Amino acid sequence: MNARSNYWLNAIIMPDRKTRGEFLKATNNANVMTRPIWRLLNKLEMYKNCQTDDLENAHWLEDRVVNIPSSVIV
């Protein structure tokens, strides 16, 4: 294969939404710029009336995934 990863987006899965929130607060207070995963598109105003499934797995991940820095800014 003639390709390689650029490791642009690194993420971790937290045990639950509460733990995710605590982790985000602690890391951002320590100047480590972490953020929650993007919101599901069906939650955006422009897509609120679109047909969806129950999206059980997507909701589970949205509550737990944190994007972490992939490089260091000096």
Rosetta constraint file for C-alpha pairs under 8 A:
AtomPair CA 7 CA 70 HARMONIC 6.88 0.50
AtomPair CA 8 CA 70 HARMONIC 6.03 0.50
AtomPair CA 9 CA 67 HARMONIC 6.92 0.50
AtomPair CA 9 CA 68 HARMONIC 7.49 0.50
AtomPair CA 9 CA 69 HARMONIC 7.64 0.50
AtomPair CA 9 CA 70 HARMONIC 6.34 0.50
AtomPair CA 10 CA 67 HARMONIC 5.84 0.50
AtomPair CA 10 CA 68 HARMONIC 5.61 0.50
AtomPair CA 10 CA 69 HARMONIC 6.88 0.50
AtomPair CA 10 CA 70 HARMONIC 6.12 0.50
AtomPair CA 11 CA 65 HARMONIC 6.52 0.50
AtomPair CA 11 CA 66 HARMONIC 5.43 0.50
AtomPair CA 11 CA 67 HARMONIC 4.32 0.50
AtomPair CA 11 CA 68 HARMONIC 5.55 0.50
AtomPair CA 12 CA 65 HARMONIC 5.68 0.50
AtomPair CA 12 CA 66 HARMONIC 5.42 0.50
AtomPair CA 12 CA 67 HARMONIC 6.64 0.50
AtomPair CA 12 CA 68 HARMONIC 7.41 0.50
AtomPair CA 13 CA 61 HARMONIC 7.59 0.50
AtomPair CA 13 CA 64 HARMONIC 5.33 0.50
AtomPair CA 13 CA 65 HARMONIC 4.51 0.50
AtomPair CA 13 CA 66 HARMONIC 6.38 0.50
AtomPair CA 14 CA 19 HARMONIC 6.39 0.50
AtomPair CA 14 CA 20 HARMONIC 5.58 0.50
AtomPair CA 14 CA 64 HARMONIC 4.88 0.50
AtomPair CA 14 CA 65 HARMONIC 6.19 0.50
AtomPair CA 14 CA 66 HARMONIC 7.41 0.50
AtomPair CA 15 CA 19 HARMONIC 6.47 0.50
AtomPair CA 15 CA 20 HARMONIC 7.47 0.50
AtomPair CA 15 CA 64 HARMONIC 6.50 0.50
AtomPair CA 16 CA 20 HARMONIC 6.22 0.50
AtomPair CA 16 CA 63 HARMONIC 6.50 0.50
AtomPair CA 16 CA 64 HARMONIC 5.41 0.50
AtomPair CA 17 CA 21 HARMONIC 6.17 0.50
AtomPair CA 17 CA 63 HARMONIC 4.85 0.50
AtomPair CA 17 CA 64 HARMONIC 5.42 0.50
AtomPair CA 18 CA 22 HARMONIC 6.33 0.50
AtomPair CA 19 CA 23 HARMONIC 6.06 0.50
AtomPair CA 20 CA 24 HARMONIC 6.11 0.50
AtomPair CA 20 CA 36 HARMONIC 7.96 0.50
AtomPair CA 20 CA 63 HARMONIC 7.54 0.50
AtomPair CA 20 CA 64 HARMONIC 5.85 0.50
AtomPair CA 20 CA 65 HARMONIC 7.43 0.50
AtomPair CA 20 CA 66 HARMONIC 7.07 0.50
AtomPair CA 21 CA 25 HARMONIC 6.16 0.50
AtomPair CA 22 CA 26 HARMONIC 6.13 0.50
AtomPair CA 23 CA 27 HARMONIC 6.03 0.50
AtomPair CA 24 CA 28 HARMONIC 5.95 0.50
AtomPair CA 24 CA 34 HARMONIC 6.13 0.50
AtomPair CA 24 CA 35 HARMONIC 6.51 0.50
AtomPair CA 24 CA 36 HARMONIC 7.61 0.50
AtomPair CA 24 CA 66 HARMONIC 7.71 0.50
AtomPair CA 25 CA 29 HARMONIC 5.98 0.50
AtomPair CA 26 CA 30 HARMONIC 6.28 0.50
AtomPair CA 27 CA 31 HARMONIC 6.42 0.50
AtomPair CA 27 CA 32 HARMONIC 5.05 0.50
AtomPair CA 27 CA 33 HARMONIC 6.86 0.50
AtomPair CA 27 CA 34 HARMONIC 6.61 0.50
AtomPair CA 28 CA 32 HARMONIC 4.99 0.50
AtomPair CA 28 CA 33 HARMONIC 5.31 0.50
AtomPair CA 28 CA 34 HARMONIC 6.27 0.50
AtomPair CA 32 CA 69 HARMONIC 7.53 0.50
AtomPair CA 33 CA 68 HARMONIC 7.11 0.50
AtomPair CA 33 CA 69 HARMONIC 6.54 0.50
AtomPair CA 34 CA 66 HARMONIC 6.76 0.50
AtomPair CA 34 CA 67 HARMONIC 5.76 0.50
AtomPair CA 34 CA 68 HARMONIC 4.87 0.50
AtomPair CA 34 CA 69 HARMONIC 6.45 0.50
AtomPair CA 35 CA 66 HARMONIC 5.69 0.50
AtomPair CA 35 CA 67 HARMONIC 5.36 0.50
AtomPair CA 35 CA 68 HARMONIC 6.91 0.50
AtomPair CA 36 CA 62 HARMONIC 7.73 0.50
AtomPair CA 36 CA 64 HARMONIC 7.91 0.50
AtomPair CA 36 CA 65 HARMONIC 6.14 0.50
AtomPair CA 36 CA 66 HARMONIC 4.54 0.50
AtomPair CA 36 CA 67 HARMONIC 5.95 0.50
AtomPair CA 37 CA 62 HARMONIC 6.19 0.50
AtomPair CA 37 CA 65 HARMONIC 5.56 0.50
AtomPair CA 37 CA 66 HARMONIC 5.56 0.50
AtomPair CA 37 CA 67 HARMONIC 5.98 0.50
AtomPair CA 38 CA 62 HARMONIC 7.40 0.50
AtomPair CA 39 CA 43 HARMONIC 6.84 0.50
AtomPair CA 39 CA 44 HARMONIC 7.69 0.50
AtomPair CA 39 CA 62 HARMONIC 6.85 0.50
AtomPair CA 40 CA 44 HARMONIC 7.28 0.50
AtomPair CA 40 CA 58 HARMONIC 7.57 0.50
AtomPair CA 40 CA 59 HARMONIC 7.83 0.50
AtomPair CA 40 CA 62 HARMONIC 7.36 0.50
AtomPair CA 41 CA 47 HARMONIC 6.56 0.50
AtomPair CA 42 CA 47 HARMONIC 5.11 0.50
AtomPair CA 42 CA 48 HARMONIC 5.37 0.50
AtomPair CA 42 CA 49 HARMONIC 7.88 0.50
AtomPair CA 42 CA 50 HARMONIC 6.93 0.50
AtomPair CA 42 CA 52 HARMONIC 7.47 0.50
AtomPair CA 43 CA 47 HARMONIC 6.80 0.50
AtomPair CA 43 CA 48 HARMONIC 5.80 0.50
AtomPair CA 44 CA 48 HARMONIC 6.01 0.50
AtomPair CA 55 CA 59 HARMONIC 6.14 0.50
AtomPair CA 56 CA 60 HARMONIC 6.23 0.50
AtomPair CA 57 CA 61 HARMONIC 6.24 0.50
AtomPair CA 58 CA 62 HARMONIC 6.06 0.50
AtomPair CA 59 CA 63 HARMONIC 6.34 0.50
AtomPair CA 60 CA 64 HARMONIC 6.71 0.50
AtomPair CA 61 CA 65 HARMONIC 5.67 0.50
